[in-house]
Protein backbone atom coordinates (compact mmCIF):
# COMPACT_ATOMS: atom_id res chain seq x y z
CA UNK A 1 0.00 0.00 0.00
CA UNK A 2 2.92 2.34 0.69
CA UNK A 3 3.66 2.56 -3.04
CA UNK A 4 0.22 3.98 -3.81
CA UNK A 5 0.75 6.68 -1.19
CA UNK A 6 3.58 8.05 -3.35
CA UNK A 7 1.20 8.64 -6.27
CA UNK A 8 -0.37 12.12 -6.31
CA UNK A 9 -3.64 10.96 -7.89
CA UNK A 10 -4.28 8.50 -5.04
CA UNK A 11 -3.25 10.93 -2.31
CA UNK A 12 -5.33 13.76 -3.80
CA UNK A 13 -8.39 11.52 -3.98
CA UNK A 14 -7.89 10.37 -0.39
CA UNK A 15 -7.60 14.01 0.71
CA UNK A 16 -11.05 14.65 -0.78
CA UNK A 17 -12.36 11.79 1.38
CA UNK A 18 -11.10 13.47 4.54
CA UNK A 19 -7.72 11.89 5.10
CA UNK A 20 -4.87 14.17 6.16
CA UNK A 21 -1.15 14.24 5.45
CA UNK A 22 -0.61 12.41 8.75
CA UNK A 23 -2.53 9.45 7.30
CA UNK A 24 0.03 9.09 4.49
CA UNK A 25 3.24 8.84 6.55
CA UNK A 26 5.12 5.63 7.30
CA UNK A 27 3.20 3.59 4.75
CA UNK A 28 -0.22 4.78 5.87
CA UNK A 29 -2.01 5.17 9.17
CA UNK A 30 -4.09 2.41 10.75
CA UNK A 31 -7.17 4.56 10.09
CA UNK A 32 -6.36 4.77 6.39
CA UNK A 33 -5.47 1.09 6.09
CA UNK A 34 -8.66 -0.03 7.81
CA UNK A 35 -10.73 2.26 5.58
CA UNK A 36 -9.35 1.21 2.21
CA UNK A 37 -8.00 -2.33 2.64
CA UNK A 38 -10.06 -5.40 3.41
CA UNK A 39 -7.57 -7.45 5.41
CA UNK A 40 -7.70 -10.43 7.71
CA UNK A 41 -8.94 -13.96 7.31
CA UNK A 42 -11.16 -14.96 4.41
CA UNK A 43 -14.38 -14.50 6.40
CA UNK A 44 -13.41 -10.94 7.38
CA UNK A 45 -12.50 -10.05 3.81
CA UNK A 46 -15.69 -11.66 2.49
CA UNK A 47 -17.72 -9.56 4.94
CA UNK A 48 -16.11 -6.35 3.68
CA UNK A 49 -16.89 -7.32 0.09
CA UNK A 50 -20.44 -8.29 1.09
CA UNK A 51 -20.85 -4.87 2.79
CA UNK A 52 -20.10 -3.18 -0.55
CA UNK A 53 -22.55 -5.43 -2.39
CA UNK A 54 -25.24 -4.86 0.24
CA UNK A 55 -24.70 -1.10 -0.10
CA UNK A 56 -25.56 -1.34 -3.80
CA UNK A 57 -22.33 -2.14 -5.61
CA UNK A 58 -22.81 -4.57 -8.47
CA UNK A 59 -19.06 -5.15 -8.90
CA UNK A 60 -16.26 -5.23 -6.34
CA UNK A 61 -12.66 -5.41 -7.52
CA UNK A 62 -10.28 -7.41 -5.37
CA UNK A 63 -6.53 -6.80 -5.58
CA UNK A 64 -4.37 -9.18 -3.54
CA UNK A 65 -1.63 -7.46 -1.56
CA UNK A 66 1.45 -9.07 -0.11
CA UNK A 67 4.07 -7.83 2.34
CA UNK A 68 6.73 -9.24 0.01
CA UNK A 69 7.04 -8.38 -3.65
CA UNK A 70 3.91 -10.08 -4.93
CA UNK A 71 4.03 -12.37 -7.88
CA UNK A 72 1.34 -13.99 -9.95
CA UNK A 73 1.55 -17.22 -7.94
CA UNK A 74 1.03 -15.29 -4.68
CA UNK A 75 -1.95 -13.38 -6.07
CA UNK A 76 -3.59 -16.52 -7.46
CA UNK A 77 -3.08 -18.37 -4.17
CA UNK A 78 -4.80 -15.55 -2.28
CA UNK A 79 -7.70 -15.44 -4.73
CA UNK A 80 -8.11 -19.22 -4.55
CA UNK A 81 -8.98 -19.09 -0.84
CA UNK A 82 -12.54 -20.34 -0.35
CA UNK A 83 -15.11 -17.61 0.21
CA UNK A 84 -18.43 -19.46 0.18
CA UNK A 85 -20.41 -16.43 1.34
CA UNK A 86 -19.65 -14.50 -1.85
CA UNK A 87 -21.23 -14.98 -5.26
CA UNK A 88 -18.91 -16.06 -8.02
N, C-alpha and C positions, 0 to 999 in steps of 0.2 A: 504494500500500500504506500510505502514511503516514496516510491518512484512517482506515483501519480500526484503527490503533494509538491513535486517540483514543476509541474506543468501548469502554467498560468490559467488555461481554460478551466481546469478542474478546480483550482483554488478560487478563481473568481466566481464560479458557480456556487461553490460551498459558502463563500461570503454572502451571497444573496440569500442563502438558506439560514443565515444567522450564526455561522461559525466565525470565530475570530482568529487573528494571527496566532494566538496562543494554542489553538487547536491544531496548527500545522507544524509545530516544532517536534523534534525528536521522533519523527515517523508518524506523528498523529496522536492526539489525545485519546484517552479512553472514551470520552464522550463522542468524539468523531468516529472512532472505530465502531463503537456499539451502534451508532446511527446508520452507518453506511455498509457495514460488513455483517453478513449472517455467518456467525462462527459458532463452533461447538460441535456436539455430536449430531448425527444425522437427523434425529428427531427435532432438535432445536433448530437446525437449519430448515427442515421441512416446515416447521411452524412459521418461521419468518416468511418463507415463500407463500405459504397458505394465507398469511395475513395480507399479503399484497393481492392475492387472488380474491380473497373475501372483500377487500376494499374496492374491487372493480377492475383490477388489471386483468387483461385477457392473455398477456404474455409476461413472463418473468425470465430475464436472462440470468444465467448462473455462470460465474467465472471463477474457476478454482484458483485459490491462492496457496502459495507454499512458502514457508520460511526460507527454504533453500531456493536456488535458481530452478524454477519449475521447468519441467520438460513435458512432452506430450504424454509419456507413460504415467507421470505423476498426475496430470490433469485427468486422464482417462480413468485412473484408479479411483480418484476422488468422485468422479461422476458415476462410477459403477456401484457406489455404495447404495444399498437398498433404501428406498424411501417410499414405502407402500402407501403413505397417506397423501401422496401427490399424484395427480393425473399424469399420464405419459402421453 
